[in-house]
Amino acid sequence: MPMDKGDKNALITGATSGIGKAIALDLAQRRLNVFIVARDEGKAGTTAKEIEEKTGNRPAYFIGDLECQRRIPDLAQRIKEKMQRLDILILNAGAVFKNRAVTAEGIERSMAVNHFAPIHLTGELLPLLQESRPCRVINVSAGAHWLSPVDLEDFNFELDFSGVKAYARSKMAAIMGFYEFTSQYPGNEIQFLSLHPGVVGTSFSENNGKLYSFFMSVLRPIMRSPASGAAPVVHLALSAALTGKSGLYFNRFKEKRSHTLTYSKAARQKVWDLTWQKIKEITE
């Protein structure tokens, strides 16, 4: 997959700030056709204009609330209608929440945004991805997934909740989901790759109270810039050296092993079944 190709289409979620915005800017500079998914139309328009001013390449955008599973099929349909090809899908949108809250559909919010949304959107876009082969799906994960293994008996955090634990488990669940995509769609013409981009300064803590703000302020001196965090994501999306490789996890540019539990076929199948059962309950 060449590093500079104007006929390649890339779709990025969570692209109006932070790493996602930096990814979109980098790919636009490389003359890819960039599409972004955002919840807020004003922010999406501002981001598209800013990227166009810097690169001469204006991204198109889709408006969608990834926290709401019921709306994801409609979002995917709009994407499929507008995009004839999808060469690179980058699932970057993510969130951490200090207090437990559930969506209108009954899913804990960390799980909804960090796990259900990327798995669900990928599933809905599989027909387009299959038509676009070879293509790549990049799951922007977190090294934090090591902090707390998925609890298959408390998948929705009804018994035990902390913001950090929920973030870690939701990120691990997504890694497991993408490994399962690899198992169910063999052949490596659709490559499913996950990575930790490094500790990057984001707006995660803005609405999570003084404790989270203090925690982030302590980490700030060692945090990477959004552009630095975006670099390994762009590498995974475009590197010719990775052609044909799938079901892998990276710590920035280096292939690494993810948490031991993510390699359990039984655990992955349980996560997959719990996820799609809930999605079907909501959408059918």
N, C-alpha and C positions, 0 to 999 in steps of 0.2 A: 504494500500500500504506500504510494509515494508521499513525500512530505509536503508537496505543494501541488494541489490538484483542484482546479476550479469546478470540475464536474462532480465532486463529492459533496454529499449532503450530510450535515451534522446537526443533530437535535440535542439541546442541553436543557435540563431542568434546573431550577434555582439559579438562573443566570443574570439576575438584576443586581447582584452584589457579590462581594467576596470572591471565592475561588471560581464560582460559576461564571461570573462576569469576566474574570481574567481568562478563563478558558475560551469563552466566546470571542473575546478580543484577539487572542492569539490565533484562533482558527480563521477569523475574518482576515487577519493580516496575511495568512497563508493562502488566501483566495478561495477557501471553501465556501460553499453556500451554507450559511449559518441560520438555524431556526432556534428560538428559545421558547421555553414554557414558563409563564409567570402567573401569579395570582392577581397582581395589580396591573391594570392596563396602563395607568399613568407611569409607573416605574418601568414597565416594558417598553413603552414608547420613548422614554428618556434614555434608557439603556441603548436602544437601537440607534437613536440619533447620535449619542456619544460615540458609539463604535463606528458609525458611518463617518463622523467627522475625523476620527483618528485613522481610519483605514480606507475610506472610500467604498466600503463594502457594507451595505445596510442589512442587518439581520431581519428576517420576518419573525413574527411571534404569534403564539397561541396563548389564550387566557384560559387557565384552569386551576381549580383548587384541588391539589393532590391529597389533601387531608380527607376529602370526601370521596369514598370509593364509588358511590352511586354516579358520580359525574365523570369518572375516568373513561368509561366506554364512549361517551360523547366526545370527550377530548381526543381520544384515539381516533375516532371516526373522522373528526375534522383534520387531524394530522394526515390520515391516510388519503383523504380527498385532495389535500393540497400538495403533498409530497409524493412524487412518483417513485422516488428511491429514498432509502434510509441507510446510508453507509456506516454512520457512526451515531450511536445513541449513548449519551452520557447522562447518567442518573446521579445528579449532584445535590438535589434539594434535600435538606435535612434540618432537624431541629432538636433542641434539648429543652425540657420543661422542668422547672423546680418542683411544682406541685402536680399531683396526679389529676388528670382530667380526661374525660372520654369524649369522643366525637358524637355527633347526633346519631351515628350508626352503632355506637357502643364499643368502639375500639379505643384503647388508651392512645393518647395523641402521639407519643414517641413512636409506638408501633405503627400507627397509621401513616405517619410521614416518612419514617426511616426504613420501614420494612414493607408494609402492605402496598404503598404507592409505587415504589420501583418495581416490585414483583408484578403487580396488577397491570401497570402501564406496559411493561415489557410483554406480558402475556397478550394484551390487546393488540400490540403492534407486531406480533410474530408473523402474521400473513405478509405484511410489508417487508419485514426483515428477511423472510424466506425468499421473496421476490428480488431482493437486493443483494443476495449472496454473491461474493463473500462480504461480510459486514462484521462490525464489532459493537458489543454492548459493554459499557464500562460502568461498573458500580463503584461510586466514590464512597468508600467505607471509612473506617477509623481504627487505629491501633487500640482505641479504648474498648474494642470488642473483647479483648483479653480480660477485662476487669470483672466481668460477671457473666458466666455461662447462661444460655437460654434455659429457663425453667419450663419444661413442657407441661408441668402440672399447674403452673400459674402464668400462662402465656400472656394474659391481659393485665397482669400486675394488680389483681384484686386482693391479694393477701400480703404482698410485700412490695413496697414502692420506695424508690429514691430516684431523683432526677438522673444522677450519674448511672445508676444501675439500669434504669429503663433505656437510657441512651445506648449503653454497652450491649444490652441484650437485643435491642432492636437492630443494631448494626450487625451483630452476629447472626441473627435470624436472616437478614438480607444476604449475607455471604452464603449461608446454607442454601437459601433459595436459588442463588445463582449457580452454585455447584450442581443443584438438582436440575436446573435448566440445561446445563452441560450434559448431564446423564440422559435427559429425555430428548435432547436434540443433538445426537452425536454427529461426527463428521467434520466438525470444526470449521464449517463454512460460515456459521454464525458463532463468533467467538465471544464467550462470556468471561469477563475479567473483572476482578475486584482489586482495590488498592487503598492503602492508607497514604494520603498525600503529604503527611507531616502535620505538625501542630501549627495551625494557621489562625491568625487573628480573624474572628468573625463577629457577627452581631448576635450570636446565640444568646449572650447573657443579658441583652438589653431589657428584656421583660421578665427576668428571673430573679430580681431582688438583689439586695446588697451583698449577700453571701456569694452569689455567683459573680457579681461584678468584682468583688475583692479577689476571688479565686483567679479570675481572668487577668486582673491587674498584676498579680504575682507572676503569672505565666507570660505576660506580655513581652518581657525582654528576650525570651527564648523562642517566641513565635516567628514563623515565617510570614513573608508577605503573601498576599493572594497570588501574585504572579509566580512566586516560588512554588506555592502549592499547586498551581495550575500546570506547571512544567511536566511533572510525571504523568499527569492525566493525558495531556496532549501527546506525550511519548507513547503511552499505551494505545492511544487512538490511531496513531499514524505510523509507528515503527514497522518497517518491513521485516525486521528481525523477529517479530512476534507473529508473523503470518502463520496461520494454521494451529496456533496454540490457544487452548481454551481451558476453563476450569481452574484458573490460577489466581493466586493472591500475591500482591506486591506491597512491599514497604517502600514507598516512593519508586525508585527505578529498579529495585532489586526484587527478584522473585523470592518469596519467603513462605513458610508454612503459617497458616492461620491457626486459631485455637484448635486443640485436639478434637473437641466435640464436633466441629464443623465437618470432620471426615467420617463421622459415624453415619452410615447409610440409613440405619433405622431412625436416628434422630432427625436427619434431613428429611426423610419421608414423612415423619410426624409433623414437622414444621410445615412442609408443603401441604399436607392434608388439612391441617388446622387453618392455614392461610386461605386456600382455595374454597374450603367449605364455607368460611365466613364471607368471602367475596360473593359466592353464589347465593348465599342467604340474602345478601344486601341487594344484589343486582338482578336477580331473577324474579 
